[in-house]
Amino acid sequence: MDERFSRIGLLLGTEGAAHLTQASVAVAGLGAVGSYAVEALARAGIGRLVLCDFDIIRPSNINRQLYALDNTLGMRKCDAARERVALINPRCRVEALPLFIDERSIAEVLSRNVDLVIDAIDSLNPKTDLIASVRQSGIPLISSMGAALRRDPACVRTGPLAQVRNCPLARVLRRRLRRRGIPLDFTCVYSTELITSSKSRHIENGSPEEQYYKRGRVRSTLGSLPTITGIFGLTAANIALEILAFPRKNGFL
């Protein structure tokens, strides 16, 4: 076993670690949550990563995104992610896709034959489209709900979307997915921390990051901490590792 991942094998067993080296994971959204998820997957020895994000790195990303450094400003997030993964695990095969997630580009992502998808998108329409498509494909999905405006790490939880509470983003997603007939039983990372109703409206109306996109109207910027967004990303990655290392136990073989 590669010495880089020998401690993974000590915990998960030789077979579990081997499953990780053979696994393929797509991460959609490489910002505050997604960058930490990719970091954990790379350090756990995942064999192949499909990394999707069309945006570039900006000064406002530095407070919470792993790829945001003074010398990466203006760089595509997916390219910065690929370079970082290569430094962690050169054996990991990385496909960097500078895609805006929509109904057309999702098909390209899913055509890469991945074993699991982590949704770390913070734009409502793309997030809804991705979740619906992945659920219809039968590929295991882990989705991050809203991490902005939260300060209490003790409030971070995991569970099916149907049971998420105190999350305006989840509330809107449930409504949209029900209209499409999409089951709400996929795993989410979310916070139960209460936020004010006025700030909730900003989340329900769209993503803070969409102000940078040429698509859609300008959104209000929402505050966020690197600690909470990092916990969301690492938690999503941890769930993914459990599923991929023990697929029979988790009903995927």
N, C-alpha and C positions, 0 to 999 in steps of 0.2 A: 504494500500500500504506500502511496505517495506520502512522504513524511509531513507534507503540508496539511494533510487531512487525517493523520493517524489518530488524533484525539476524537475526531468524529466517529471513527470506527470503534474506539473504545466505548463510546456511549451508545451508538446505534447498532453495533455489531457489524461484522464483515459484510453480510448480505445487505443490511440497510445502507451502509456507506456505498456499496457497489451500485445499488439502485439510484443513488443520487448522482453518481458519475455518469449514469446512462440516461438521466432524465433531461427533458427539454421544458423550459418554462418561458412563457412570454410575459413581459411586464409592460403594461400600457400606462404611460405617464411616468416621467423620470424626474419629478420635482421633489418636494419635501418628503413625501411618503415613499414614492417609488425608488428614489436613490438609495434610501436605507434598506429597502427590500432587496434590491440588486446586490448591495454590499454583502448582506448576510448570505444570499444564495451563492455568490461567488466564493466566499470564504468557507462555505460548507461543501464545496466541490461539485456543484451542479455542472453537468457536462456540456449543456448548451443553453444559451440565453438568446431570446429574441426581444430586443429592446426598442420600444416604440415611443417616439416623441418628436414632433416637428419643430418645437420651439428652440430658441437660443438662450444662452445663459446671460443674465442681466444683473446689474449691481443689486437690485432688490431681492435677488435670490440668495445672496450670501448668508443671510441670517439663518437659513434652514435647509439648504440643499447641499449635499456632499460634493457635487461637481462644480459648484459655484466658488471659484477662487479668483484672485486678482488676475492671474495669467490665463484664465479660461473664458473671460468675458467676451461675448460675441460668438463663442463656439456653439455648435449644435450640441444639445444635451445628449443625444444618442451617441455622438462621436466621442464626447468626453467620457460617457459611461463605458463605451467599448475599450477605450484606452486604460481606464482604471481597472476594469476586470482583467485585462491582459497583464497588468502589473501584479495582480493578486494571484491569478491562476492562468498562466499562458496556455494550458491545455483546454481551457473552456472555449468552445466555439461560440462566437458572438456574431449575431446578425443585428446590425444597427439600422433601424428603419425610420427615416425622417418623415413620418406620416402624420397627418391630421386624422384622427380617428373619426370616421363617418361610415355610413352604410356601405360605401364602395371599398374603402381601404381595409375595413374589418375582414373582408373575405381574403385579402392578401395575407393578413396576419394569421388567420386560422388555417390557411393553406400550408403553413410551415410545419404542420404536424407536431404541435406541442402537446405535452402531457398535462399541463395546468396553466391557467392564466391568472395573473394578479392584476386587478383593476385598481390603478392609483390615479385615475383621471379626476380632475376637479372641475371639469366643465359638464354641465348637466346633460345637454343633448348628446354629445359623444359618449358619455358614461351610460346613458340609457340604451343607446344603440349597441354598445359593446356588450353590456350585460345580457340583453335580449338575444344577441347572436350567439354568444358563448353558451348560454343556457340551452338554446335550441340545438347546438352542436353536441351537447352531452359532455363537453370537456369540463373538468373540475374548475371551479372559479372561487377566488377569494377577492372580495371587494372592500375597499376602504371607504368609509363614510367620512363625514366632515371632521377634520382635526383643527380647523381654524377656530379662534376665539376660546379655545380650551386651555386651562392652566393646571388642572389636577390630574396627575398621572394615575392616581388610584381609581379614577372613573373609567379607564379604558377597559372595554369588554369585547368579547367575541360571541357571535351567535348568528342565527338566521335573520335575514332582513325582516321577516315577519315579526320578530320579537324586539327589534331595535326601538329604543325609546329615547326621548329628549334629543333627537337629531332631526333638524328641519330638512336636511338633504335626503335622509332616509324616507321621510314622510312624502316628499315629492316623488322620489323614485318608486315607492310602493304604488302610488296612484298611477303613474305612467306605465309601470310594468303590468299592473292588473288589467289595464285597458288592452294590452297586447296578449294577455293570457299567459304571462310568464310566471312560473312558480316562484315564490318568495322564500324558498328554503335553502338558498345558498349562503355560505359563510361570509360574515362581514366583521370588520374591525370598526368599533365605534366608541363614542364616549357618552356616558350618561350624565355628564356635567350639564347643568342648566345654563342657558344663555338667554339674554334678554330678547323680548319679542321683536324689538326694532332691529336688532342685529340678525335675528333669525330671518327676517324678510330678505336681507341681502343674500343670504345663503340660498333661500328658496328661489330667488330670481336669477341666480347664476353664479359663476365662479369669479373670484377676484382676479384670477389670471387672465380672464377673457378680455380685460382691458387692453392687452397687448396684441390680441389676435385681430386680423383683418376681418374676421367673421363675427357678426353679432355686435350688439351695442356695448358701450363702455360700462363696466361694472364697478361697484364700490370695492376698494381694497380692504381686506380683512386681516387683522393682526394674527400672528401665529408664532409659536415658540419652536425652536429646534428640538427641544426635549420631547414634546408631545407628538410632533410629526414623526420624529425618529422612532418613538415607541410604536406608533401605528405601523410604520414600515417594517420594523423588526418583528412585530407580532404577526403581520401577514406572512412574512418569510418563514417564521417558525411553524405556522400552520401548514404551509406548503411543504416544508421538510418532513413533517410527520406523515403527511399523505403520501409523499413520494418514496420515503424510506420504507414505509410499511403499507404498500398498496392493498395487500390482501386484507389486512386488519381494517382498512378504511373503505373496503368495498369497491376497489377500482381494478381488481383482477378477477 
